[in-house]
Each structure stands twice: as C-alpha cells, then as structure tokens.
Amino acid sequence: MSISRRGFLLGASAALLAGCATNGMGGRADYGARPDEKHPLKAMPLDKIKPELRRQEVAYETGQAAGTIVVDTPARRLYYVLGEGRAIRYGIGVGRMGYSLAGNATVGRKAEWPSWTPTPNMMRRDRRNLKYAGGLPGGINNPLGARAMYLYQNGRDTMFRIHGTNQPWSIGQAMSSGCVRMLNHDVIDLYARVEPGTHVFVVQGRREA
C-alpha cells in the first residue's frame, strides 16, 4: 500500500509531537498532590502557571559539565545540565539576595522543609518579622518552602539559597526579598538530583526576561 507524501509528513509530524509530549515533564503528573511529604502538598493548579515556567527538558548548549546547576537570573530560569546538549529547565523567581552572587559556587548543604529566620534588615523594614527572630519552623507557610539548597564559596556560606516558595505566583518575577525561589514541586525534583558539592554557576544581570 502506498502512502502519499502529504500523509507521510502529517504522520511524521504527529510522531514528533507525540515524542515531545512524552518526555514526562511539565504535566499534571509532575504537579500532583504529594501526600507523602512531611507537610503534604496539594496539587498545583496548572492554569495558574505559564507553560514556559513549568519543568521541561530542553535543548541547552553550555560549557558546564553534566550535573551542574546554572542559575540564569536575568532570564529567571534555572537549568540542571544533563549533558549532550540537554538540560532540565525550571522557572524561578529572583529576590534581592538573588543578585548577591555571580559565578561559581557549590551546594554546601541542603535541607528538607527548612526553618527560616529573617535577616536584621528584614526585621527593621517590617516589624512583623520580629516574631520570627528565633526562627520559623519548616512548613507550608514557611517562605523557604519544601526544600532549600545553601550555596557556598571557599567553604563559606554566601547567604544565597535556592529554595521553594509558598507564593507560586511569584515564579518568573523579580521580588523585593528572598533569593532564588522555585515551585515546591520543582525544588523537590531538583533537590533529589543534587548532593552537597554540586557545582553551581550563577549568571547575573538585571535585564528583563
């Protein structure tokens, strides 16, 4: 049986589209409820998150080695380098502290459902933060979200964190406070891929995405 050129092209296009759709990322399965968490997470309403800000495997050419985290603050994107021209891309929100570091760092430590303590400046700017001077335990209402990765240079804490957020609407935005925030579902995924010592490269700048 012969197949017309038009039919062949349509079939090939459908196959390519199907291949793109089966990379297992960015869909409801990735953002479903997480009842197994210490603080159970509800499903993320995907209509609230732009498709380009959801987790995706993408083409990504870089000189960084596989396993590196690249934080692109101007574009408000974070990449986990897979190698061979591929990476996992995540949307991020960038706060004031997110502009405090450029170049190379490492993941010095990481924590699940971390506690949060406001900085002295944060307490001076907003006296409501004084009640958290002793630290806010991890949980759904904690601004560090479900996971945190603490970046170090030369063995010292840079105060730059990659962390979750209880404000999912802030992903893709420049914020007045905080470091680099990710959707809780995404930071859980990234956290599982990295270990202390993971290389991180931070691209800086203030241009709009």
N, C-alpha and C positions, 0 to 999 in steps of 0.2 A: 504494500500500500504506500503510495507516495504522499508526501506532506508538502504543502505549499510553503514558499519562503515566508509569507506573512504569518502562517500558522506556526512555523518553526520559531520565528522571532518572538511571537507572543508567548509561546510556551517557554522559551528560554528566559524571557523577561520575568515570567511568573516564577520560574525556578529560582532566579536570582533574588527576587523579592522574598521568596519563602526562606532562602538561605539567610538573608539579612535579618529576618524576623525570628530566626531560631537560635540567636546567639545567647538566649536565656537571660537577657538583661533589659531593664527598663520597664518591665511589665508588672502586672499585679502580683505575680508570684514573688517578686523581689521586695514588694512593699506591703505585703500582707501582715496580718496580726502576728505578734511574736509573744504568745502566752508563756513561752519557756524562759523569758527574761526574768531577772530578779525583780524588776519593775516592769510588768507586762506592757507591751506596746500595742496600740490599736493599729489597724490597717491605715496606711497613708492614702488619703483621697487623691488619686492621681490627677483629677481635674484641677487640683489646686497647684500642681507642679508642672511647669512647662516641660514638654518632652526633651528639649535640649539640655535641661538641668538634671535629668534623671540619669542614673548609672547606665553607661553604654560602653561596649568595646568598640574602639575606633582605630582608624589608621593614625599613626603618630610617629613621625620621624624625629629622633633625638640622639644626641651623642651619649646620653646617660644609659647606664647598664640596666639590664632587666632586674626588677626588684626595687628600683629607685622610685621614690615619690617625688614628683615635680609639682610644686605649688605655683601656679600662674596667677598672681594676684591681680594684674591688670585685667585679665580675661575672666577672672572669678571662676576658674576651673582648676581642678586637681587631677593629676594623672598618675596612675600606678603603671609603671613601664613593664610590659610583658616581654619585650624584645621582638626582633624580626619585624619592626615597623608597626607594632600594635601596642595599645595601652588601654586600660580601663579609665574612662573619663567620668568625673563626678562634678556636679555643680557645687559651688561653695559660696558662702557669704564671708566678707572680709571686714573685720573691725579695726579699730585704731591700732591695736597691738599687732595686727596682721601686717603692718607696714614697717615693723621694727627690725626685721631680719631679712637679709638678702644673701644669696649664695649658698654655700654648703653647710649642712648640719647633719645630725644623726638623731634618731629616736632614742633618747636617753632612758626613758621608761614609758610605760603605758598603764592605763587603769580602766577598769570596768565601773560604770556608774560612779565616777569620781566625785569627791566633795569639792566645794568651791568656796573660796574666800575672796571677797572684794579687795582691791588694792586700796591703799590710803587715799589715792586721788579719787577713786570711785566713791569712797565714803565721804570725802569732802564735797564732791559735786552733788551727791544725793544722800542726804542724811538717813533715808530709809534703809540704806545698806548697812548702817551701823549695827543693826540687829544681827547681821551675819558676820560680825567681826571675828567670832570664834569659829566660823566655817559653817557652810550649809551642806548637810549630808546629801549623798547622791540620791537621785530620784527623778520622777517625771518633771518636777518643777525646777530642777537644778539647771542653770544656764549652760553647764558643760555637757549636758545630755548623757547619752548612753555609754560613751567611750571617750577617752582622751589620750592623745599621744604627745609627750612633752619633748620638745626639741632642745638639744644640747650642742654647744660648740666647745671644743677643747676641754671636755669634761664638765662644763658649767651649764647650768640651766639658763636658757636665753629668755625665759618667760613667754616664749612663742609656743602656742598649743594648736594642735589640730583636734577638734572636738565636735561632739554632737550639738544639738540645739533643741530647745523647747519652743522655738519660733520658726517653724518650717517656711513661713512666708518670706523670711529674710534671705533665703538662698538665692544667689545671683545679685545680691545687693551689697552696697558699701554701708557699713554700720558705724555708729559712733563709739561703740565699745566692743571688747572681745578680741579674739584672734582670728583663726580660720575655722569657720563652723560648717558642718555638713548635716544633711538629714540624718536622723538617728539610724535609720535602716542602712544608709550608706556608710556611716562611720563604723557600724558593726561589721560590715563587709570588709572595709579597709583594714580594720583592727586585726581581723583574722588572717590577713595576708602578710602582716609585717611583724617583726620581732625587734627588741632593743638592739641597736646597732645599725638598723636600716638607714641607708643613705637618703637624705632629703636635699633637694635643690630648690631654692625659693627664687622665683623670678619676680622682681619688684617693679614698681611704677604706679602711676595714678591715672593712666589713661582709661577711658571708658571702654567696656567690652563691646 
